[in-house]
Amino acid sequence: MKVITGTYECKADAKGRIAIPAPLKKQLAGSLEEGFILKRSVFQPCLELYPMAEWNKMMAKINKLNRFVKKNNDFIRRFTAGVKEVEIDAAGRMLIAKDLLVFSGIEGNVVLSSAVNIVEIWDKDKYEQSIDGSDIDFADLAEDVMGGLNDDEDGIS
């Protein structure tokens, strides 16, 4: 798994194209040939950009679900709703389909934010609201999520 880092701002043009900032494009260079999957986020009003290798790993996990269990079928349908295969063109731009623009509320200013092995694509105002901290105590969240982990010799969770 390649870890993607950084948060970048750009703009969506009238056609829904965004220019991938050079530092991010450099990190994604190994995936440019295979392409990407763009989908709705499960928990947030943003989009998720999966390098194809990461998408294939996710699909391998999902493919293990028993489709004769209704919850599994419902999950698969919703998880893959609106999924689009996308490419970054020679000019470093990516086209976001209209239905995904509507879902995410992206109109102009965009934030591309790394999320370990994928990139979240946000409307800038919605991104700022999601990280402003007013609805979540981040210290408590960090302790709940990471506090019990300390399985490495370096002492870092």
C-alpha positions in Angstrom: 0.0 0.0 0.0 1.3 3.4 -1.0 0.6 6.1 1.5 -0.6 9.4 0.0 0.1 12.6 1.9 -1.0 16.2 1.8 -3.9 18.5 1.4 -4.2 20.6 -1.7 -6.6 23.2 -3.0 -7.7 23.6 -6.6 -10.8 24.7 -8.6 -13.4 22.8 -10.6 -14.2 24.4 -13.9 -17.7 24.7 -15.4 -17.3 21.2 -17.0 -16.4 19.6 -13.6 -12.7 19.2 -14.4 -10.1 19.7 -11.7 -6.4 20.1 -12.2 -4.5 17.7 -10.0 -1.8 19.8 -8.1 1.7 18.8 -9.2 2.9 17.4 -5.8 -0.2 15.1 -5.7 0.1 14.1 -9.3 3.7 13.1 -8.6 2.6 10.8 -5.7 -0.1 9.3 -8.0 2.4 8.8 -11.0 2.7 5.1 -10.5 -1.1 4.8 -10.8 -1.6 7.0 -13.8 -1.4 4.2 -16.4 -3.9 1.9 -14.5 -6.4 4.7 -13.9 -8.6 5.4 -10.9 -12.0 4.8 -9.4 -14.1 7.8 -8.2 -17.0 7.1 -5.9 -19.2 8.6 -3.2 -17.9 8.5 0.3 -19.9 6.3 2.7 -19.7 8.7 5.7 -19.2 12.2 4.3 -20.5 14.4 1.5 -17.3 14.0 -0.5 -15.8 11.8 -3.2 -13.1 9.2 -2.9 -10.4 8.7 -5.5 -9.0 5.1 -5.4 -5.9 4.2 -7.4 -6.9 1.1 -9.3 -4.7 -1.2 -7.3 -6.3 0.0 -4.1 -9.8 -0.3 -5.6 -9.0 -3.9 -6.6 -8.0 -4.7 -3.1 -11.2 -3.3 -1.8 -13.2 -5.2 -4.3 -11.5 -8.5 -3.4 -12.7 -7.9 0.2 -16.2 -7.1 -0.9 -16.3 -10.0 -3.3 -16.0 -12.3 -0.2 -19.4 -11.2 1.1 -22.2 -13.7 0.8 -24.6 -12.1 -1.6 -27.4 -14.3 -0.3 -27.4 -12.1 2.8 -29.7 -9.1 2.2 -27.5 -6.7 4.2 -24.5 -7.6 2.1 -26.4 -7.0 -1.1 -27.7 -3.7 0.1 -24.2 -2.7 1.2 -22.6 -3.6 -2.2 -25.3 -1.7 -4.1 -24.8 1.4 -2.0 -21.1 1.2 -1.8 -20.7 1.0 -5.6 -23.5 3.5 -6.4 -22.2 6.2 -8.7 -18.8 4.5 -9.2 -16.9 5.8 -12.2 -13.6 4.8 -13.7 -11.6 8.0 -14.4 -8.3 9.0 -15.8 -6.0 12.0 -15.3 -5.4 13.4 -18.8 -2.1 14.7 -20.2 -2.8 18.2 -18.9 -3.2 16.7 -15.4 -7.0 17.1 -15.2 -9.6 14.8 -14.0 -13.3 15.0 -15.1 -15.9 14.5 -12.3 -19.2 13.2 -13.5 -22.3 15.5 -12.9 -24.0 13.0 -10.5 -20.9 13.0 -8.3 -20.6 16.8 -8.5 -24.2 17.0 -7.2 -23.6 14.4 -4.5 -20.5 16.2 -3.2 -21.8 19.8 -3.7 -18.6 20.7 -5.6 -19.0 23.9 -7.5 -15.8 25.9 -7.5 -13.2 25.6 -4.8 -12.0 22.1 -4.1 -9.9 20.4 -1.5 -8.0 17.2 -2.3 -7.1 15.6 1.0 -5.1 12.4 1.5 -6.7 9.6 3.4 -3.9 7.1 3.8 -4.2 5.2 0.4 -7.0 7.2 -1.3 -7.7 10.9 -1.9 -10.9 12.6 -0.6 -12.3 15.3 -2.9 -14.3 17.9 -1.1 -16.1 21.1 -1.8 -13.8 23.5 0.1 -16.6 24.9 2.4 -17.8 21.4 3.3 -14.2 20.3 4.0 -13.6 23.2 6.3 -16.8 22.4 8.2 -15.8 18.8 8.5 -12.5 19.6 10.2 -13.5 22.7 12.2 -13.8 20.5 15.3 -17.0 21.9 16.7 -18.9 18.6 16.5 -16.1 16.2 17.5 -13.5 16.4 20.3 -10.5 15.3 18.3 -8.5 14.4 21.4 -11.2 12.0 22.6 -11.5 10.6 19.1 -7.8 10.0 18.8 -7.7 8.3 22.2 -10.7 6.1 21.3 -9.3 5.1 17.9 -5.6 4.9 18.5 -5.1 4.9 22.3 -5.2 1.1 22.7 -2.7 0.5 19.9 1.0 0.2 20.8 2.0 -3.0 19.2 5.2 -1.8 17.5 8.6 -1.8 19.2 9.1 2.0 18.5 6.4 2.9 21.0 4.4 4.7 18.4 0.8 3.6 17.9 
